[in-house]
Amino acid sequence: MKRLRNVKIVATLGPASSDYKMIRALFEAGADVFRLNMSHGTHEEQAMRHENIRRIEKETGRPIGVLADLQGPKLRVGVFGTGPVELTEGQEFRFDLDPAPGDETRVQLPHPEIFKALEVGAHLLVNDGKIRLRVVECNARSALTVVEVGGAISDRKGVNVPDVVLPLAALSEKDREDLEFACKLGIDWLALSFVQRPEDVIEARDLVQGRAAILSKIEKPAAVSAFDEILKVSDGIMIARGDLGVELPVESVPPIQKRLVRACRTAGKPVIVATQMLESMIESPMPTRAEVSDVATAIYEGTDAVMLSAESAAGAYPVEAVQTMNNVAIQVESDPNYRDIIEAARRINRKSVADGIVSAAREIAETTDIKVICCFTQSGTTALRAARERPGVPIIALTPLIGTARRLCLSWGVNCVQSGEVERFKMAVVAAARAARESGLASEQDLIVVTAGVPFNMPGTTNILRVAPCDERLIFSSDPE
C-alpha cells in the first residue's frame, strides 16, 4: 500500500472511529499513525482500539505507529450556586480557594499553585480565552482581577495562565496511571501535555524507561521560550496550536509554527502540526478553503506530519477528513515550488560520518537516476538523518526491530520495513533491493542507494554507502564475494 506523499497523517481515534472496520478504512484512506487521546475513553476502550490497529498491521504487513496523548493537569474553576454568571468589562472578580459555590463576585479556583505563581499584571483566561481578566491584587489564597473581556462564566470552565511559569508538574496522577497503561499496551510514541520546561520531559522519560519515544506538546508560552532546551531532551515535537492560540496572540502562532518546524528539521526530530486543521469537517463533508490552505502551509514548511483530532475522533466524516488531508498532501508535493521551498530551507548539519553519509546519499540520488534511498537502521537514527535531508526520492528504512519501524512511521518520507538480521553488507544490499521492488518504488532496471553501518546491529555506526542495482543477479555478479 504505497503512499504517494512524504508527509505523514496522524488520525485520532474516538467514538466515531473505534471499531475495526472504521480504523481499517482510515488506514486505507491514508492514516499512518493513530492517536489515542487519554483525555477521553476508558483503558478498556483504548486497549480495544490498539488491538484493532495491531490486527490491521498484521493483515497488511505494514508497520503502523500508535501515539498515546496524555491529558496533562487541567485547571478549572469551581461551581456557581445560581448558574452561569455574566462578567462585564471593568468589573472586579475574585478567584480564591474557598470551596463555597461562586456568585457574581467570586468563584473557587482550587489550584493553590496558581496563586503562588501569580503576579500583579498577570492575566487569567477562562473558557478557551473567551474571558480575559487581569490580576490587580494577589496572595497565596486568592487573586482579585479586573475583567478586560467579559462573557458568561459557568461551572468548571477551564483556566489558562499565560504570563507565568506554573509550579505544576506536567504529569498528574491520572497521567502517571495512563502512562504506565499505555507503555504496557505497547504504544510507540507518548505525547506529553502541559510541558513548560525540559525537566518535565526528563521526568516522563524516567517513567517510560525506553518503552516509547517521547513527544513534547508545545502549547504553553513557557514551552516556546524554552523550546531549544525542550527539543534537546525530546524525541519529537507536537505544535499544539489550540492552547497556544489561547495563551498567545493568535497572530503570533503562524511564525512560531514556522520557526519550530524549521528547528525540528535541523535537529532531525519528527514534528507534528496539530489542532483545527480541518475543523469544519467535524460536521461538513467539505473543508473550507482556509483550512485546506492551512494544511498546505504546514506541508510546504516541511513538517513531518499533520494531525486530525475531533475530525476523525468524533466527527461525522472521519474517512473523508483523512482522504482530504491525503489529497492536499499529494497536490502540494507535486507542485514544483514545493521542492524549491524544501531545499531552500535545508540547513547543512554535518557533525559526524553518519551525517556525511546520508547527505551524500541525497546528493547522489538527486543528481543521478536513483529511485530510492535505503537505510539499514537499528535505533532509527540513520533514517531520521535521511529524513532530515528531505530528499527528492523515497526513503526505505529497513530494521529488524518492529518498535523502530513503528516509531519511524511518523517521520517524513520514510517507508518502514521490518527486515531480518543481516551479517554482511552484500546481503543488506540484496534485502534493500528486494524491499524497493516489493514496495513498488523501484524495478529491476533501477538503481538504489544503500546506507548501513558495519559491523551490523550496532546503533550509531552508519559508515558505508553503495549505489546498487535492484536486480539481485547483478548484485551478485558485480560482487561475488
C-alpha positions in Angstrom: 0.0 0.0 0.0 2.3 2.7 -1.3 1.7 6.2 -0.2 2.0 8.9 -2.9 3.3 11.5 -0.5 6.1 12.1 2.1 4.3 14.0 4.8 2.5 11.6 7.3 -1.0 11.7 8.6 -1.9 11.2 12.3 -5.6 10.3 12.9 -7.1 10.5 16.4 -9.4 7.6 17.3 -12.6 8.1 19.3 -16.3 7.4 19.4 -16.7 7.8 15.7 -13.7 5.6 14.9 -13.2 2.8 17.4 -14.2 -0.4 15.6 -12.1 -2.5 13.3 -14.0 -1.6 10.1 -13.6 2.2 10.6 -9.9 2.1 11.7 -9.2 -0.1 8.6 -11.0 2.5 6.4 -8.9 5.3 8.0 -5.7 3.4 7.4 -6.6 2.7 3.7 -7.6 6.4 3.3 -4.1 7.4 4.3 -3.6 7.4 8.1 0.0 6.4 9.0 -0.2 6.9 12.8 -3.2 6.6 15.1 -3.5 8.8 18.2 -5.2 7.5 21.4 -6.4 10.5 23.4 -6.1 9.6 27.0 -8.3 12.6 28.0 -11.3 10.6 26.7 -12.3 7.0 26.9 -11.6 4.2 29.4 -8.5 2.0 29.4 -10.6 -0.9 28.1 -11.7 1.2 25.1 -8.2 2.3 24.3 -6.9 -1.3 24.6 -9.6 -2.4 22.1 -8.5 0.4 19.6 -4.9 -0.7 20.0 -5.8 -4.3 19.4 -7.7 -3.4 16.2 -4.7 -1.3 14.9 -2.3 -4.3 15.5 -4.7 -6.6 13.7 -4.7 -4.3 10.7 -0.9 -4.0 10.8 -0.6 -7.8 10.8 -3.1 -8.2 7.9 -1.5 -5.5 5.7 2.1 -6.3 6.6 2.8 -2.5 7.0 4.1 -1.1 10.4 1.6 1.4 12.0 2.6 3.8 14.6 0.5 4.4 17.8 0.7 7.6 19.8 -0.8 7.9 23.3 -1.6 11.5 24.2 -1.6 12.3 27.9 -4.2 14.7 29.3 -1.9 16.8 31.5 -3.1 18.8 34.5 -6.4 20.5 33.9 -7.0 23.9 35.6 -10.7 24.6 36.1 -12.8 27.0 38.3 -15.3 25.6 40.8 -19.1 25.7 40.6 -21.6 28.5 40.8 -24.6 28.5 43.2 -27.1 30.1 40.8 -26.0 29.0 37.4 -23.8 30.9 34.9 -22.6 34.4 35.8 -22.2 37.2 33.2 -18.9 39.2 33.7 -18.7 42.7 32.3 -15.7 44.8 31.2 -14.3 46.8 34.1 -15.9 44.6 36.8 -13.8 43.2 39.7 -13.9 39.5 40.2 -12.1 37.3 42.8 -10.7 33.8 42.5 -9.9 32.0 45.8 -9.6 28.6 47.5 -13.0 28.8 49.2 -15.0 25.7 48.1 -18.3 27.5 48.6 -20.4 28.0 45.4 -19.5 31.0 43.4 -21.6 34.1 42.6 -21.3 37.3 40.6 -18.3 38.5 42.7 -16.1 35.4 43.1 -15.5 31.7 42.4 -13.3 28.9 43.7 -10.0 28.2 41.8 -8.9 25.0 43.5 -5.2 25.3 42.5 -3.0 26.9 45.2 -0.1 26.6 42.8 -1.6 29.3 40.6 -1.9 31.8 43.5 1.7 31.1 44.5 2.9 32.0 41.0 0.6 34.9 40.1 1.9 38.5 40.0 0.1 41.8 39.6 -0.5 42.4 36.0 -0.7 38.7 35.0 -3.7 37.5 33.1 -6.2 34.7 33.7 -8.1 33.4 30.6 -11.3 31.5 31.1 -13.3 29.2 28.7 -10.7 28.9 26.0 -9.7 32.5 26.3 -13.2 33.9 25.7 -13.0 35.7 29.0 -9.9 37.7 29.9 -9.1 39.0 33.4 -6.1 41.0 34.7 -4.7 40.5 38.3 -4.7 43.7 40.4 -4.1 42.1 43.9 -2.9 38.6 44.8 -1.7 36.5 47.7 -1.3 32.8 48.5 -5.0 32.2 48.7 -6.8 34.5 46.3 -6.5 36.9 43.4 -8.5 40.0 42.7 -8.9 40.6 39.0 -10.5 43.2 36.7 -12.4 41.9 33.7 -10.9 43.1 30.4 -13.0 40.9 28.1 -16.3 39.8 29.5 -18.7 36.9 28.9 -20.6 34.1 30.7 -18.6 32.0 33.2 -20.1 28.7 34.4 -19.2 25.6 36.3 -15.8 24.0 35.8 -14.7 26.1 32.9 -11.0 25.8 32.0 -8.4 28.4 33.1 -5.2 29.4 31.3 -2.4 31.3 32.9 -0.2 32.5 30.0 2.1 35.0 31.8 3.8 32.9 34.4 5.5 29.5 34.7 3.3 27.5 37.0 4.9 25.3 39.6 2.9 22.3 38.4 4.3 19.0 37.2 3.4 18.1 33.6 2.2 14.7 34.9 -0.9 14.5 37.1 -1.7 11.3 39.0 -4.0 10.3 36.2 -1.2 10.9 33.7 1.1 8.6 35.6 -1.5 5.9 35.5 -2.2 6.4 31.8 1.5 6.5 31.1 2.1 3.1 32.7 -1.0 1.6 31.0 0.0 2.9 27.6 3.6 1.7 27.9 2.4 -1.8 28.9 -0.1 -1.7 26.0 2.8 -1.3 23.6 2.4 2.2 22.2 5.2 3.7 20.1 5.0 7.4 21.0 3.9 9.1 24.2 2.8 12.8 23.9 3.3 15.0 27.0 0.8 17.8 27.6 1.5 21.0 29.7 5.2 20.9 29.0 6.8 24.1 30.4 10.5 23.2 30.9 12.9 20.4 29.9 12.7 18.9 33.4 9.1 17.9 32.6 10.3 15.7 29.7 13.1 14.2 31.7 10.7 13.2 34.5 8.5 11.4 31.9 11.5 9.7 30.3 12.5 8.3 33.7 9.0 6.8 34.0 8.8 5.5 30.4 12.2 3.7 30.7 12.7 3.3 27.0 9.4 1.7 26.3 8.2 4.5 24.0 9.6 7.7 22.3 8.7 11.0 23.9 6.8 13.7 22.0 6.6 17.1 23.7 3.5 19.2 23.0 4.2 22.8 22.6 1.1 24.6 23.9 2.4 27.0 26.6 4.3 30.3 26.2 6.9 28.9 28.6 7.5 26.0 26.3 8.0 28.3 23.4 10.6 30.3 25.4 12.4 27.1 26.5 11.9 25.4 23.2 15.6 24.8 22.3 16.2 23.0 25.7 12.9 21.0 25.4 13.8 19.9 21.9 17.2 18.6 23.0 15.6 16.2 25.5 12.6 15.2 23.3 12.4 12.6 20.6 9.8 14.6 18.7 7.5 17.7 18.9 3.8 18.4 18.5 2.9 22.0 17.8 -0.5 22.0 19.6 -1.9 25.3 18.3 -5.1 25.1 20.3 -3.9 26.2 23.7 -1.0 28.0 22.1 -3.5 30.3 20.3 -5.4 30.9 23.5 -2.4 31.9 25.6 -0.6 33.9 22.9 -1.9 36.4 20.4 -3.3 34.4 17.5 -1.2 36.4 15.0 2.0 35.1 16.7 1.1 31.4 16.2 2.0 31.1 12.4 5.6 32.5 12.8 6.1 30.3 15.9 4.9 27.3 13.9 7.3 28.1 11.1 10.2 28.6 13.5 9.6 25.4 15.4 9.1 23.3 12.3 12.5 24.5 11.0 14.2 23.9 14.3 12.9 20.3 14.4 14.0 19.7 10.8 17.5 21.0 11.6 17.6 18.7 14.7 16.4 15.7 12.6 13.4 15.1 15.0 9.8 14.5 13.9 7.4 17.4 14.2 3.6 17.3 14.0 1.4 20.3 13.3 -1.9 19.8 15.1 -5.2 21.3 16.1 -8.2 22.6 14.0 -6.6 21.7 10.7 -9.9 20.6 9.1 -12.2 21.6 11.9 -15.3 22.2 9.7 -15.2 18.6 8.6 -16.5 17.6 12.1 -19.9 18.5 10.6 -19.3 19.0 6.9 -18.1 16.6 4.2 -16.1 19.5 2.7 -13.4 21.7 4.3 -13.1 25.4 4.0 -10.6 26.9 1.6 -8.8 28.4 4.6 -8.4 25.0 6.2 -7.0 23.5 3.0 -4.6 26.4 2.8 -3.6 25.8 6.5 -2.8 22.1 5.8 -0.9 23.1 2.7 1.2 25.7 4.5 2.4 23.1 7.1 3.3 20.7 4.3 5.2 23.5 2.4 7.1 24.2 5.6 8.4 20.6 5.6 6.5 19.3 8.7 6.8 15.5 9.2 3.1 15.1 10.0 -0.2 16.8 10.1 -2.9 15.7 12.6 -6.6 15.3 12.7 -8.3 15.5 16.2 -12.0 15.7 16.6 -12.4 15.5 12.8 -11.5 11.7 12.9 -12.4 11.0 16.5 -15.9 12.4 16.8 -16.8 13.9 13.5 -19.4 12.8 11.0 -16.9 12.4 8.2 -13.7 10.8 9.6 -12.7 8.9 6.4 -13.4 11.9 4.2 -11.2 14.1 6.5 -8.2 11.7 6.1 -8.9 11.5 2.3 -8.9 15.3 2.1 -5.6 15.6 4.0 -4.1 12.9 1.8 -5.2 14.6 -1.4 -4.0 18.0 -0.3 -0.6 16.5 0.6 -0.3 14.8 -2.8 -1.2 18.0 -4.6 1.2 20.2 -2.6 4.1 17.8 -3.0 3.6 17.6 -6.8 4.0 21.4 -7.1 7.4 22.3 -8.4 7.5 25.2 -5.9 7.4 22.6 -3.1 10.9 21.2 -3.9 12.2 24.8 -4.2 10.8 25.7 -0.8 12.0 22.5 0.9 15.5 22.8 -0.5 15.8 26.5 0.4 15.0 25.7 4.0 17.6 22.9 4.2 20.4 23.6 6.7 23.7 21.9 6.4 24.3 19.9 9.6 27.2 17.6 9.2 28.8 16.8 12.5 29.7 13.1 12.0 30.5 10.4 9.5 26.9 9.3 9.5 25.7 12.9 8.7 28.1 13.0 5.8 26.9 9.5 4.5 23.2 10.4 4.4 23.9 13.9 3.0 26.0 12.2 0.2 23.1 9.7 -0.4 20.7 12.5 -1.0 23.1 14.4 -3.3 23.8 11.2 -5.3 20.1 10.4 -5.6 19.2 13.9 -6.7 22.0 14.2 -9.3 21.7 10.7 -10.9 18.9 8.4 -11.8 18.5 6.9 -8.4 14.9 5.8 -7.4 15.2 5.1 -3.6 17.5 5.7 -0.6 17.6 2.5 1.6 18.8 2.8 5.2 19.6 -0.1 7.5 18.9 1.1 11.0 18.8 -0.4 14.4 17.6 2.6 16.5 16.1 4.6 13.7 18.8 7.4 13.8 20.1 6.8 10.3 16.5 7.0 8.9 15.9 10.2 10.8 19.1 11.7 9.4 17.9 10.7 5.9 14.5 12.3 6.5 16.2 15.5 7.8 17.7 15.9 4.3 14.2 15.9 2.7 15.5 14.1 -0.4 13.6 14.2 -3.7 13.3 10.3 -3.7 11.6 8.0 -1.3 13.4 6.6 1.8 13.1 3.0 2.8 14.1 2.2 6.4 14.9 -1.4 7.0 15.2 -2.6 10.6 15.0 -5.9 12.4 13.1 -4.2 15.3 9.3 -3.7 14.9 9.4 -1.0 17.5 11.8 1.1 15.5 9.7 0.6 12.3 6.6 1.7 14.1 8.2 4.9 15.5 9.6 5.8 12.1 6.0 5.9 10.7 5.9 9.4 12.0 8.9 10.6 10.0 8.8 12.5 6.7 9.2 10.3 3.6 10.2 7.1 5.5 8.7 3.8 4.3 9.2 1.3 7.1 10.1 -2.3 6.5 10.8 -4.9 9.2 13.7 -7.0 7.9 15.6 -9.9 9.2 19.0 -9.7 10.8 21.9 -9.3 8.3 25.6 -10.1 8.9 27.2 -9.0 5.7 26.8 -5.8 3.7 26.1 -7.6 0.4 23.1 -9.4 1.9 21.9 -6.0 3.2 22.1 -4.7 -0.4 20.1 -7.7 -1.6 17.5 -7.1 1.1 17.3 -3.4 0.2 16.8 -4.2 -3.5 14.1 -6.7 -2.7 12.3 -4.2 -0.4 12.5 -1.5 -3.1 10.9 -3.8 -5.7 8.2 -5.2 -3.4 7.2 -1.7 -2.3 6.7 -0.6 -5.9 9.2 2.2 -5.5 11.7 0.7 -7.9 12.0 -2.0 -10.6 14.8 -4.4 -11.6 16.1 -1.9 -14.1 16.6 0.8 -11.5 19.4 1.9 -9.2 19.2 2.5 -5.5 21.5 4.0 -2.8 22.1 1.8 0.3 23.5 3.1 3.6 24.4 0.9 6.6 26.7 0.6 9.5 29.4 -2.1 9.7 29.5 -4.0 12.0 25.8 -4.6 11.7 23.2 -4.4 14.6 25.1 -1.8 16.5 23.3 1.6 16.8 25.2 4.7 15.6 27.7 3.1 13.2 26.5 4.3 9.8 29.7 4.3 7.8 29.1 2.9 4.3 27.2 3.9 1.2 26.8 2.0 -2.1 24.9 2.6 -5.3 23.5 -0.8 -6.4 21.2 -2.3 -9.0 17.7 -3.5 -8.0 18.4 -6.7 -9.9 19.8 -9.3 -7.4 21.6 -11.2 -10.2 23.6 -8.0 -11.0 24.4 -7.5 -7.3 25.9 -11.0 -7.0 27.7 -10.8 -10.4 29.2 -7.4 -9.6 30.3 -8.5 -6.1 30.7 -12.3 -6.0 32.3 -12.1 -2.5 
